[in-house]
């Protein structure tokens, strides 16, 4: 079991109470940055009076009782049994980038590789209903980010979030899921297997909400500040108008983070949010993963370039067909004239050579 000091135990008790983050930060000031001082509410009337003005008499009474009964130790044991590690804001393991934002969480509940809190990261958000184009862009960029040593941070939601996590896993890279519920709650439920795989293979699941907390609407925008806050930059491959991704973009800009956005089809509903961002922030536009890496000061490993590959006649015909964008296998057959029996091995060879990618629904695109 991890060793819970007085500050951790005090924070665990505090998180059992209905106190806003703003008031908890006021308590932090009252405690001069050390929540172990909350134990003084049991004997220091002056300190208790100041704490009561911040948290209210009922919460103060409950906190006094919990601290007196050493409830923090019991809460720490419960976390240990669930494989959850609490990381306080002043712990050596806490994210330096996250601590720079004004409303940083005072305690993170972590499952997995806590060391990822200190790694250089890029955050990724986007639509929950991505197009094939959006999924392709996300997959291509994320793989290149991971190959160049970046940890990928996202929210575990359907669509772009999940695609980003999976691409990172496929490259045997590191990824962090920031949940808007307890770290032991799988939301959405169908991502339970994905979350378990992340936690079990060197990734990390984090939340500022105590275990067992169910997702509520207001928690998602609260969670988004952590997604953007713990990374150097935010990447948005595809987002609709009015989506939470645009809220995260605003938060990232407020936090002084770099914003990178890829353009989308102007007729696409899924991409109207990202196109709107680019209309007002043209400098945020990126077309290649190298554009992002260069602005982040990272020299691309270029380990997956396909320049110089000699293509035979059929492979060149397929390449030329896909140069205009992704295409279904039936469209490739029609445009190249290659019989399906001959085309399938050509497509497989090109995929294995890293020249093309196979997408869902028998669609293909250039790498």
C-alpha positions as CSV (number, residue, x, y, z in Angstrom):
1,X,0.0,0.0,0.0
2,X,1.2,3.5,-0.8
3,X,1.9,5.6,2.3
4,X,-0.7,8.3,2.8
5,X,0.7,11.4,4.6
6,X,-1.5,13.8,6.5
7,X,-2.0,16.1,3.5
8,X,-3.2,13.2,1.3
9,X,-5.6,12.0,4.1
10,X,-6.9,15.5,4.7
11,X,-7.6,15.9,0.9
12,X,-9.3,12.6,0.7
13,X,-11.6,13.6,3.6
14,X,-12.2,17.0,2.0
15,X,-13.2,15.3,-1.3
16,X,-15.9,13.5,0.5
17,X,-17.7,16.9,1.1
18,X,-19.7,19.1,-1.2
19,X,-17.2,21.9,-1.5
20,X,-16.5,23.7,-4.8
21,X,-13.0,23.8,-6.3
22,X,-12.9,27.6,-5.8
23,X,-13.5,27.2,-2.1
24,X,-10.9,24.4,-1.8
25,X,-8.4,26.8,-3.4
26,X,-9.4,29.3,-0.7
27,X,-8.8,26.7,1.9
28,X,-5.4,26.1,0.3
29,X,-4.5,29.7,0.9
30,X,-5.8,29.5,4.5
31,X,-3.5,26.5,5.0
32,X,-0.5,28.2,3.5
33,X,-0.3,25.5,0.8
34,X,-0.3,22.5,3.3
35,X,-3.7,20.8,3.8
36,X,-2.3,18.8,6.7
37,X,-3.0,22.1,8.6
38,X,-6.7,21.2,8.4
39,X,-6.1,18.9,11.4
40,X,-5.9,22.2,13.4
41,X,-9.7,22.6,13.1
42,X,-9.9,20.2,16.0
43,X,-8.1,22.5,18.5
44,X,-7.4,25.9,16.9
45,X,-10.6,27.9,17.3
46,X,-9.2,30.9,15.3
47,X,-8.3,28.6,12.4
48,X,-11.6,26.8,12.6
49,X,-13.5,30.0,12.4
50,X,-11.7,31.0,9.2
51,X,-12.3,27.6,7.7
52,X,-16.0,27.8,8.6
53,X,-16.4,31.0,6.7
54,X,-15.1,29.2,3.6
55,X,-16.7,25.8,3.8
56,X,-19.8,26.3,6.0
57,X,-20.6,25.0,9.4
58,X,-22.0,21.7,8.3
59,X,-19.0,20.8,6.2
60,X,-16.7,21.9,8.9
61,X,-18.4,19.7,11.5
62,X,-18.2,16.7,9.1
63,X,-14.6,17.4,8.4
64,X,-13.8,17.6,12.1
65,X,-15.4,14.2,12.7
66,X,-13.6,12.6,9.8
67,X,-10.2,13.9,10.8
68,X,-10.8,13.0,14.4
69,X,-11.7,9.4,13.4
70,X,-8.7,9.1,11.0
71,X,-11.1,8.5,8.1
72,X,-8.4,9.4,5.7
73,X,-6.5,6.2,6.4
74,X,-9.6,4.1,5.7
75,X,-10.2,6.0,2.4
76,X,-6.6,5.5,1.4
77,X,-7.0,1.7,2.0
78,X,-10.1,1.7,-0.2
79,X,-8.1,3.3,-3.0
80,X,-5.3,0.9,-2.6
81,X,-7.7,-2.0,-2.9
82,X,-8.9,-0.6,-6.2
83,X,-5.4,0.1,-7.5
84,X,-5.9,3.8,-7.4
85,X,-3.1,6.2,-6.3
86,X,-3.9,9.7,-5.0
87,X,-1.5,12.3,-6.2
88,X,-1.6,15.7,-4.5
89,X,-0.9,19.0,-6.1
90,X,2.5,19.4,-4.4
91,X,3.6,15.7,-4.9
92,X,6.7,15.2,-6.9
93,X,4.7,13.1,-9.3
94,X,2.2,15.8,-10.1
95,X,2.1,17.3,-13.6
96,X,4.2,20.6,-13.8
97,X,2.2,21.7,-16.8
98,X,-1.1,21.2,-15.0
99,X,0.0,23.1,-12.0
100,X,0.5,26.1,-14.2
101,X,-3.2,26.6,-14.8
102,X,-5.2,28.8,-12.3
103,X,-7.8,26.2,-11.3
104,X,-5.6,23.1,-11.1
105,X,-7.1,20.1,-9.3
106,X,-5.7,19.7,-5.8
107,X,-5.9,15.9,-5.9
108,X,-5.8,13.4,-8.8
109,X,-7.0,9.8,-8.5
110,X,-4.7,7.7,-10.8
111,X,-4.8,4.2,-12.2
112,X,-1.7,3.0,-14.1
113,X,1.6,4.6,-14.8
114,X,1.7,7.8,-12.6
115,X,5.1,8.7,-14.3
116,X,3.2,9.8,-17.4
117,X,2.1,12.9,-15.4
118,X,5.6,14.2,-15.9
119,X,6.0,13.3,-19.6
120,X,5.8,15.8,-22.4
121,X,2.3,15.4,-23.9
122,X,-0.1,16.6,-26.6
123,X,-3.8,16.6,-26.0
124,X,-6.3,15.5,-28.6
125,X,-10.1,16.2,-28.7
126,X,-12.7,16.0,-31.4
127,X,-16.2,15.0,-32.6
128,X,-17.9,11.9,-31.1
129,X,-19.2,11.2,-34.6
130,X,-16.1,11.4,-36.8
131,X,-16.1,10.9,-40.6
132,X,-13.7,8.5,-42.2
133,X,-11.6,11.5,-43.0
134,X,-11.4,12.6,-39.4
135,X,-10.5,9.1,-38.2
136,X,-7.8,8.9,-40.8
137,X,-6.3,12.2,-39.9
138,X,-6.4,11.4,-36.2
139,X,-4.8,8.0,-36.7
140,X,-2.0,9.4,-39.0
141,X,-1.1,12.3,-36.7
142,X,-1.3,10.4,-33.4
143,X,1.0,7.6,-34.7
144,X,3.6,10.2,-35.7
145,X,3.3,12.0,-32.4
146,X,3.9,8.8,-30.5
147,X,6.8,7.8,-32.7
148,X,8.4,11.0,-31.7
149,X,8.1,10.5,-28.0
150,X,4.9,12.4,-27.1
151,X,2.3,11.1,-24.7
152,X,-1.2,11.4,-26.0
153,X,-3.9,12.9,-23.6
154,X,-7.6,12.6,-24.3
155,X,-10.9,12.2,-22.6
156,X,-11.9,8.6,-23.5
157,X,-15.1,9.6,-25.3
158,X,-16.5,8.0,-28.4
159,X,-15.1,9.1,-31.7
160,X,-11.9,11.0,-32.0
161,X,-10.9,10.5,-28.3
162,X,-11.1,6.7,-28.6
163,X,-9.3,6.7,-32.0
164,X,-6.5,8.7,-30.5
165,X,-6.0,6.3,-27.6
166,X,-6.2,3.3,-29.9
167,X,-3.6,4.7,-32.3
168,X,-1.2,5.4,-29.4
169,X,-1.7,1.8,-28.2
170,X,-1.2,0.4,-31.7
171,X,2.2,2.2,-31.8
172,X,3.0,0.9,-28.3
173,X,3.1,4.5,-27.1
174,X,1.8,6.1,-24.0
175,X,-1.6,7.6,-23.5
176,X,-3.6,9.2,-20.7
177,X,-7.3,9.1,-20.2
178,X,-8.9,12.0,-18.3
179,X,-12.3,11.0,-17.0
180,X,-15.3,13.1,-16.1
181,X,-16.3,10.5,-13.5
182,X,-14.5,8.3,-11.0
183,X,-11.3,6.6,-12.1
184,X,-12.9,3.3,-11.4
185,X,-16.0,4.1,-13.6
186,X,-16.0,3.2,-17.3
187,X,-17.8,5.9,-19.3
188,X,-18.8,5.2,-21.9
189,X,-19.4,1.6,-20.8
190,X,-18.3,0.1,-24.1
191,X,-14.8,1.6,-23.5
192,X,-14.2,-0.5,-20.4
193,X,-11.9,-2.9,-22.2
194,X,-10.0,0.0,-23.8
195,X,-9.5,1.7,-20.4
196,X,-8.3,-1.5,-18.8
197,X,-5.8,-2.1,-21.6
198,X,-4.5,1.4,-21.2
199,X,-4.0,1.0,-17.5
200,X,-2.4,-2.4,-17.9
201,X,0.1,-1.6,-20.6
202,X,1.8,1.5,-19.2
203,X,-0.9,4.1,-19.8
204,X,-2.8,6.1,-17.2
205,X,-6.4,6.8,-16.2
206,X,-6.9,9.9,-14.1
207,X,-9.8,11.8,-12.5
208,X,-10.2,14.6,-10.0
209,X,-13.5,13.0,-8.8
210,X,-13.5,10.4,-6.0
211,X,-14.0,6.8,-7.0
212,X,-17.6,5.8,-7.7
213,X,-18.5,9.2,-9.0
214,X,-21.0,8.9,-11.9
215,X,-20.7,11.3,-14.9
216,X,-22.7,14.5,-14.7
217,X,-23.0,17.1,-17.5
218,X,-21.2,19.9,-15.6
219,X,-18.2,17.6,-15.0
220,X,-17.3,17.3,-18.7
221,X,-16.3,21.0,-19.2
222,X,-14.5,20.8,-15.8
223,X,-12.6,17.8,-17.0
224,X,-11.7,19.5,-20.3
225,X,-9.4,22.0,-18.5
226,X,-7.3,19.1,-17.3
227,X,-7.1,17.6,-20.8
228,X,-5.7,20.8,-22.2
229,X,-3.8,21.8,-19.0
230,X,-1.5,18.8,-18.7
231,X,-0.1,19.0,-22.2
232,X,2.0,21.5,-24.2
233,X,-0.5,21.7,-27.0
234,X,-3.9,20.7,-28.2
235,X,-4.6,19.0,-31.5
236,X,-8.2,18.9,-33.0
237,X,-8.5,16.8,-36.2
238,X,-12.3,17.3,-36.6
239,X,-15.0,18.9,-34.5
240,X,-18.6,20.1,-35.0
241,X,-20.0,23.5,-34.1
242,X,-21.1,23.8,-30.5
243,X,-19.1,20.8,-29.4
244,X,-17.1,20.4,-26.2
245,X,-14.0,20.3,-28.3
246,X,-14.4,24.0,-29.0
247,X,-14.7,24.7,-25.2
248,X,-11.5,22.8,-24.8
249,X,-9.9,24.9,-27.5
250,X,-10.9,28.1,-25.6
251,X,-9.5,26.7,-22.4
252,X,-6.2,25.8,-24.1
253,X,-5.8,29.3,-25.4
254,X,-6.6,30.8,-22.0
255,X,-3.9,28.5,-20.5
256,X,-1.4,29.7,-23.1
257,X,-1.2,26.4,-24.9
258,X,-0.5,26.0,-28.6
259,X,-3.5,25.0,-30.8
260,X,-3.2,22.8,-33.9
261,X,-6.2,22.2,-36.2
262,X,-6.6,20.4,-39.5
263,X,-9.0,21.7,-42.1
264,X,-12.1,19.7,-43.1
265,X,-14.5,19.5,-46.0
266,X,-16.6,22.7,-46.0
267,X,-19.7,20.6,-46.5
268,X,-19.0,18.3,-43.5
269,X,-21.1,18.9,-40.4
270,X,-18.5,17.0,-38.3
271,X,-15.9,19.5,-39.4
272,X,-17.7,22.9,-39.2
273,X,-16.3,23.5,-35.7
274,X,-12.7,23.1,-36.8
275,X,-13.2,25.1,-40.0
276,X,-14.7,27.9,-37.9
277,X,-11.6,27.9,-35.7
278,X,-9.4,28.1,-38.7
279,X,-11.4,31.0,-40.0
280,X,-10.6,33.0,-36.9
281,X,-7.2,31.5,-36.2
282,X,-5.5,30.7,-39.5
283,X,-2.1,30.3,-37.8
284,X,-3.5,27.2,-36.0
285,X,-3.8,25.2,-39.3
286,X,-1.6,22.2,-39.8
287,X,-1.5,19.8,-42.7
288,X,1.1,17.3,-41.7
289,X,2.2,15.8,-38.3
290,X,5.6,17.4,-39.0
291,X,3.9,20.9,-38.8
292,X,3.0,20.2,-35.2
293,X,6.3,18.6,-34.3
294,X,8.3,21.5,-35.8
295,X,6.3,24.1,-33.8
296,X,6.8,22.1,-30.7
297,X,10.5,22.0,-31.3
298,X,10.7,18.3,-32.0
299,X,12.8,16.9,-34.8
300,X,10.7,14.2,-36.6
301,X,12.3,10.8,-36.6
302,X,11.1,10.4,-40.2
303,X,11.0,6.7,-39.5
304,X,8.0,6.0,-41.7
305,X,8.6,8.0,-44.9
306,X,7.9,6.1,-48.1
307,X,9.8,8.3,-50.5
308,X,12.0,6.4,-52.8
309,X,9.9,3.2,-52.9
310,X,9.8,1.8,-56.4
311,X,6.2,1.0,-57.4
312,X,5.2,-1.5,-60.1
313,X,2.6,-0.6,-62.7
314,X,-0.5,-1.8,-60.6
315,X,0.8,-0.2,-57.4
316,X,1.4,3.1,-59.2
317,X,-2.1,3.0,-60.6
318,X,-3.5,2.5,-57.0
319,X,-1.3,5.2,-55.7
320,X,-2.5,7.7,-58.4
321,X,-6.1,6.7,-57.6
322,X,-5.7,7.4,-53.9
323,X,-3.8,10.7,-54.5
324,X,-7.2,12.4,-54.8
325,X,-8.4,11.1,-51.4
326,X,-9.7,7.9,-49.8
327,X,-11.6,5.5,-52.0
328,X,-13.6,2.3,-51.7
329,X,-12.2,-0.9,-53.1
330,X,-15.0,-1.0,-55.7
331,X,-14.0,2.6,-56.8
332,X,-10.3,1.5,-57.0
333,X,-11.3,-1.4,-59.3
334,X,-13.4,0.8,-61.5
335,X,-10.7,3.6,-61.8
336,X,-7.7,1.3,-62.3
337,X,-9.2,-1.5,-64.2
338,X,-7.3,-4.0,-62.0
339,X,-9.4,-7.2,-61.5
340,X,-10.3,-7.8,-57.8
341,X,-8.2,-11.1,-57.7
342,X,-5.1,-9.1,-58.7
343,X,-5.9,-6.0,-56.7
344,X,-6.2,-7.5,-53.3
345,X,-2.6,-8.7,-53.0
346,X,-1.4,-5.3,-54.4
347,X,-3.3,-3.5,-51.7
348,X,-1.9,-5.8,-49.0
349,X,1.6,-5.3,-50.2
350,X,1.2,-1.5,-50.3
351,X,-0.3,-1.6,-46.8
352,X,2.6,-3.7,-45.4
353,X,5.1,-1.4,-47.1
354,X,3.5,1.6,-45.2
355,X,2.3,3.3,-48.4
356,X,-1.4,3.1,-47.8
357,X,-3.8,2.5,-44.9
358,X,-6.9,0.3,-44.9
359,X,-9.9,2.0,-43.2
360,X,-13.2,0.6,-42.0
361,X,-15.7,-0.5,-44.7
362,X,-13.1,-1.5,-47.3
363,X,-11.9,2.1,-47.8
364,X,-8.2,2.9,-48.5
365,X,-6.1,6.0,-48.3
366,X,-2.5,7.0,-48.7
367,X,-0.4,6.9,-45.5
